[in-house]
């Protein structure tokens, strides 16, 4: 017996109030709606509430939808709008939670390595498509319809439907590529088809049928969602009419100020200072510690264009220019040609956080979260020669040359230099260098001295020296601890030769 068409079932519900017809629609599409919601919020309870709201919307709009509506496409769009509305009002941190939760709960398959990267961006990418392209992809990869069935739903030949699907996937590929996820169109189609729809909780169907079809009381928060999305849908229609009108005005040769004003209103301003913390390779003081450094990105806007530079606070790298800096309202891209690296990030909805991937030749991708800050750390300026010139009244100030005895058999000592500047009140500034290539690696360093014990620790956390000053003030004897392993170390005053 052939399956009854979606819109026939919806019409039956609209005419007769048939709960059986509506329940059939819910069973047929609940997994699709639930999956869209879950990808946005990463929480079973919240995804269930959003799914319920979408089907309440469907029940309310049943009489208004055209018989030519692709119902799965309409439900997909409604689910995306409802989830976005939910996020806007309920949470500002859902994106990070969603990614962590997805990686532990989604199906594992041949495309599992790519899905966690695509998943957080999939629904935004789908939302950027036109209605027909989006309906085609939902039918093909979310509903797993054949190309012939896609064509029938869209009112076109199978070959035309195939072209429409291919065009939609290519648009997704370009979207993901701009955000640092580079996959072929075929790979994207495979990943989306395998992972985009997951099973909704069995109890959700019963709950939806009770509240949406039968008119039982829904939670206040669910009704708030429904009313919010109804307004959003109404505004979408108005906005479409406005855009059409603007397009006609432009065709007549009138000004583009209206369009630019709308774009400016939608695009958060990213000027300011952003900070992230990066775990470095190697050991910290203890074996279970990793060295860390703070990365600061400064963004300015000059003559309508954004410019950016970066500072590595705890490793002493200042004001690296980020070239080819681009921002489209969501995606951020920049390049550091001299390091062979590229930066791609996504701005969150409230403009306070950037989830970024840094790619560098010969190194694994680096995933960082930059947060907007109004209180950035001060960059530690390199010491000038006069700053650390020896003085008789300052016990530690000067230039120190030393070795750390590597306890691994057959390994040579590690050679280090330290410049220490001391103030009259007993505070210190210091720079530690690996002199193997002449002062190529500067480590801003913290120094403390209580009259007996001297502690020297690079700000990034690459180990720590602890020892004592000799009576003649010419040597520091002690040990360097890194990875929980103490190693004998000795520093001797030396003459600095630039």
ABEGO torsion letter per residue (X at the ends): XBBBBAAAAAAAAAAAGBAAAAAAAAAAAAAAAAAAAAAAAGBAAAAAAAAAAAAAAAAAAAAABBAABBAAAAAAAAAAAAAAAAAAAABAAAAAAAAAAAAAABBBBAAAAAAAAAAAAAAAAAAABBAAAAAAAAAAAAAGBBAAAAAAAAGBBAAAAAAAAAAAAAAAAAAAAAAGBBBBAAAAAAAAAAAABBBBBAAAAAAAAAAAAAGBBBBAAAAAAAAAAAAAAAAAAAAAAAAAAAAAAAAAGBBAAAAAAAAAAABBBABEBBBBBBBBBEBBABAABBBBBBBBBBBBBBGGBBBBBBBBAAAGBBGBBBBGBBBAGABBBBBBAAAGBBBBBBBBAAGABBBBBBBBBGBBBBBBBBBBBABBBBBBBBBBAAAABBBAABAABEBBBBBBBBABBGBBBBBBBBBBBBBAAGBBBBBBBBAABBGABBBBBBBBBAGABBBBBBAAGBEBBBBBBBAAGABBBEBBBBGGBBBBBBBBBBBBBX
